[in-house]
Amino acid sequence: HRYLLDSVLSFKPREERLSLRDVEQPHYGSLVHRVVERFFRAHGEAFCRRERTLAEWRRIADEAADACFLEFLREYPLAGDGAVEAQRQRLRREVGYLVRAEWDSGTRLTYGNVEVSFGYPAAVPLAVDGGTLHVQGFIDRLDRATVGLVVRDFKTGKQKAREETDVDPVVDAQIGLYALVAPGLMGGEKVARAAYIYPVAAGDAERAFEGAELEDLLRRAREWFGLARELLAARSFPHTADAKRCNYCAFQAVCGTDGAAVSQRKLAAAAPSSVAARFAAIQRATEADDAD
């Protein structure tokens, strides 16, 4: 439904008044990606070869963060030197966590590339359940290990815990898509690992899939995006039936506060074999996982 409003109807949410004390999302996430891209474009190969110590690499990452933050201040208002310095230190700290997370990873990598684009200028055809879906986007990191390709995406939001059987279409569709696309960008090489990386101060920084769990993710991603293909072909754009998914959506004013409840009633009345009913089944499975 959000795709309908944003990409088909070109509705744009009203710009909210920005905080003058801190850098809000999605601006902060874009800033972190800008720093990480600058760091790895300049130093990715040397970093993966461990040509310096972690302390030296973190100092270099601090320099990249400072340079990007200075550029960012031309486009984002912060009130006062205190707010500016606090956000600069926040950026340095979280980029440092991401650098350390890769350094501490047990997987030794041969550097591939950062911010790898696919589907530009023409969308990439992707084989999914029932047909082909044309996609485009950017993969944050795409590298090689001895066992195959390693696909990663950097996140700046709250870390999503990974359970034994926890595969969530809301959370994992993005990394699943990247893992499906990556072989076509790298000469057909197989993906061995796919992960989100979070800037955490301590503990496991990754939400990762490998082995049988990766195969399950790929299978389910083909199912999710196959369903998306069918919905698009039917010109059907159902609203989520889970009200929690609307909490941070900029289009709440368009859908109304009862959008999820209305959708739930409509989906409940859908024919059992219809694409709408299958969409509803995925929604129910996701809600059940959230309740566990």
C-alpha positions in Angstrom: 0.0 0.0 0.0 2.9 2.4 0.8 4.3 1.6 -2.7 1.0 2.6 -4.2 1.0 6.0 -2.4 4.7 6.8 -2.8 5.8 5.3 -6.1 2.5 5.0 -8.1 0.5 8.0 -7.0 3.6 10.1 -6.1 2.2 11.2 -2.7 4.9 12.8 -0.7 4.6 13.2 3.1 4.7 16.7 4.5 8.1 17.5 5.7 8.3 17.5 9.5 10.1 20.2 11.4 13.6 18.9 12.0 15.1 18.6 15.5 17.8 21.2 16.2 19.4 19.1 18.9 20.1 15.8 17.1 20.2 14.3 13.7 16.9 12.4 13.1 16.2 9.4 10.8 16.4 8.9 7.9 19.0 11.6 7.7 21.2 10.0 10.3 21.2 6.6 8.5 22.1 8.3 5.2 25.0 10.1 6.9 26.4 6.9 8.4 26.2 5.3 5.0 28.0 8.2 3.5 30.9 7.8 6.0 31.1 4.1 5.6 31.2 4.4 1.8 34.0 7.0 1.9 36.0 4.9 4.3 35.8 1.6 2.4 36.2 3.1 -1.0 39.5 4.6 0.1 40.7 1.8 2.4 38.6 -1.3 1.8 41.3 -3.5 0.3 44.0 -2.5 2.9 41.5 -2.9 5.7 40.6 -6.5 4.6 44.3 -7.3 4.3 44.8 -6.0 7.9 47.6 -3.6 6.9 47.1 -1.5 10.0 45.9 -2.0 13.6 42.3 -1.6 14.6 43.1 1.5 16.5 44.7 3.0 13.4 41.7 2.1 11.3 39.3 3.7 13.8 41.3 6.9 13.7 41.1 6.9 9.9 37.3 6.2 10.2 37.1 9.2 12.6 38.6 11.4 10.0 36.1 10.2 7.4 33.3 10.8 9.8 34.5 14.4 10.6 34.8 15.2 6.9 31.3 13.9 6.0 29.8 15.6 9.1 31.2 18.9 8.1 29.7 18.5 4.6 26.4 17.4 6.2 26.1 20.5 8.4 25.6 22.6 5.2 22.3 20.8 4.7 21.0 20.0 8.2 20.4 22.6 10.9 21.8 22.0 14.4 21.5 24.6 17.1 24.7 25.5 19.0 28.2 24.2 19.4 27.0 21.7 22.0 24.6 19.9 19.7 27.1 19.9 16.8 29.8 18.3 19.0 27.4 15.8 20.5 26.2 14.6 17.0 29.8 14.5 15.7 30.8 12.3 18.6 27.7 10.1 18.0 28.7 9.6 14.4 32.3 8.8 15.2 31.2 6.3 17.9 28.7 4.4 15.8 30.9 4.3 12.7 33.7 3.0 15.0 31.4 0.3 16.2 30.7 -0.8 12.6 34.4 -0.9 11.7 35.2 -2.9 14.9 32.3 -5.3 14.1 33.9 -6.2 10.8 37.4 -6.4 12.3 36.2 -8.8 15.0 34.2 -11.0 12.6 35.6 -14.5 12.2 35.2 -14.3 8.4 38.3 -13.1 6.6 37.3 -11.3 3.4 38.7 -10.2 0.1 37.4 -6.8 -0.5 34.8 -6.5 -3.3 33.0 -3.2 -3.3 30.8 -0.8 -1.3 27.4 0.7 -2.3 27.1 -1.7 -5.2 24.3 -0.6 -7.5 22.0 -2.9 -9.4 19.2 -2.1 -11.8 20.4 1.2 -13.1 19.6 2.4 -15.6 17.5 -0.7 -16.4 15.9 -2.8 -13.6 17.4 -6.3 -13.1 15.2 -9.3 -13.9 15.0 -11.5 -10.8 13.6 -15.1 -10.9 11.0 -15.4 -8.1 8.2 -17.9 -7.4 5.8 -17.8 -10.4 7.8 -15.5 -12.7 10.1 -12.6 -12.9 10.3 -9.4 -10.9 12.4 -6.4 -12.0 14.3 -4.8 -9.2 16.9 -2.1 -8.5 18.8 -0.9 -5.4 22.2 -0.7 -3.7 24.1 -3.3 -1.7 26.1 -1.8 1.1 29.0 -4.3 1.0 29.6 -7.2 -1.4 32.8 -9.2 -0.7 34.4 -12.6 -1.1 35.3 -15.2 1.4 36.9 -18.6 0.7 33.4 -20.2 0.9 31.7 -17.7 -1.4 30.2 -14.2 -1.5 29.4 -12.3 1.7 26.5 -9.8 1.4 26.0 -7.1 4.1 23.8 -4.2 4.9 24.6 -1.6 7.5 21.8 -0.6 9.9 21.5 2.3 12.3 18.2 1.5 13.9 17.4 -0.8 16.9 19.1 -4.2 16.5 16.7 -7.0 15.6 17.5 -10.2 17.6 18.1 -13.3 15.6 16.4 -16.5 16.8 16.8 -20.0 15.6 13.7 -19.9 13.3 13.3 -16.2 13.1 12.8 -15.1 9.5 10.7 -12.0 9.3 9.5 -10.6 5.9 9.3 -7.1 7.3 12.9 -7.3 8.6 14.6 -9.7 6.3 13.1 -9.0 2.8 15.9 -6.5 2.1 18.9 -8.7 2.9 17.1 -11.6 1.2 16.7 -9.6 -2.0 20.4 -8.6 -2.0 21.4 -12.2 -1.5 19.3 -13.2 -4.5 20.7 -10.5 -6.7 24.4 -10.8 -5.7 25.3 -13.8 -7.8 24.3 -12.0 -11.0 26.6 -9.1 -10.1 29.6 -11.4 -9.4 29.8 -13.8 -12.3 27.4 -16.4 -10.8 29.3 -17.0 -7.6 27.3 -18.4 -4.8 26.4 -16.3 -1.7 27.7 -18.0 1.5 26.6 -15.4 4.0 24.2 -12.5 4.3 23.9 -10.2 7.3 22.8 -6.9 8.7 25.4 -5.1 10.8 24.4 -2.9 13.7 26.5 -0.3 15.5 26.4 -1.9 19.0 28.8 -1.1 21.8 29.2 -4.7 22.9 28.0 -8.2 21.9 26.9 -9.7 18.6 26.6 -6.9 16.0 25.1 -9.1 13.2 21.8 -10.5 12.2 23.3 -13.2 9.9 22.2 -16.1 7.7 24.4 -18.9 6.4 24.2 -22.5 5.6 20.7 -24.0 5.9 19.4 -20.7 7.4 20.5 -18.8 4.3 18.9 -21.4 2.0 15.7 -21.0 4.0 15.9 -17.2 3.7 16.5 -17.4 -0.1 13.5 -19.7 -0.5 11.3 -17.5 1.5 12.5 -14.4 -0.2 11.6 -15.9 -3.6 8.2 -16.6 -2.1 7.7 -13.1 -0.7 8.8 -11.4 -3.9 6.8 -13.8 -6.0 3.8 -12.7 -4.1 4.8 -9.1 -4.6 5.0 -9.8 -8.4 1.5 -11.2 -8.4 0.1 -8.3 -6.4 1.7 -5.8 -8.8 0.4 -7.8 -11.8 -3.1 -7.7 -10.3 -2.8 -4.0 -9.6 -3.6 -4.9 -6.0 -1.9 -2.9 -3.1 -3.4 -4.1 0.2 -2.8 -2.2 3.3 -1.0 -4.0 6.2 -3.4 -5.6 8.7 -0.9 -5.0 11.5 -1.4 -1.6 13.1 2.1 -1.7 14.6 3.5 -1.4 11.1 1.9 2.0 10.8 3.5 3.5 13.9 6.3 5.3 12.0 4.7 5.6 8.6 4.6 9.1 7.1 1.3 8.2 5.3 -0.9 7.7 8.4 -2.8 10.9 7.6 -3.8 9.5 4.2 -4.8 6.0 5.4 -6.5 7.1 8.7 -6.1 5.6 12.1 -8.3 2.6 11.2 -6.4 1.6 8.0 -5.1 -1.6 9.4 -8.4 -2.7 10.9 -10.2 -2.0 7.6 -7.6 -4.0 5.7 -7.9 -6.9 8.2 -11.7 -7.1 7.5 -11.2 -7.0 3.7 -8.4 -9.6 3.8 -10.5 -11.9 6.0 -13.2 -11.9 3.3 -10.8 -12.8 0.5 -11.2 -16.1 -1.4 -9.0 -18.8 0.2 -6.9 -19.3 -3.0 -6.5 -15.6 -3.9 -3.3 -13.6 -3.8 -4.9 -11.4 -1.2 -5.4 -14.4 1.1 -1.8 -15.5 0.7 -0.7 -11.9 1.6 -2.9 -12.1 4.7 -1.3 -15.5 5.6 2.1 -13.9 5.6 0.8 -11.0 7.7 -0.7 -13.5 10.3 2.6 -15.4 10.5 4.5 -12.2 11.1 2.1 -11.2 13.8 2.5 -14.6 15.5 6.3 -14.3 15.5 6.0 -10.8 17.1 3.8 -12.2 19.8 6.2 -15.0 20.8 
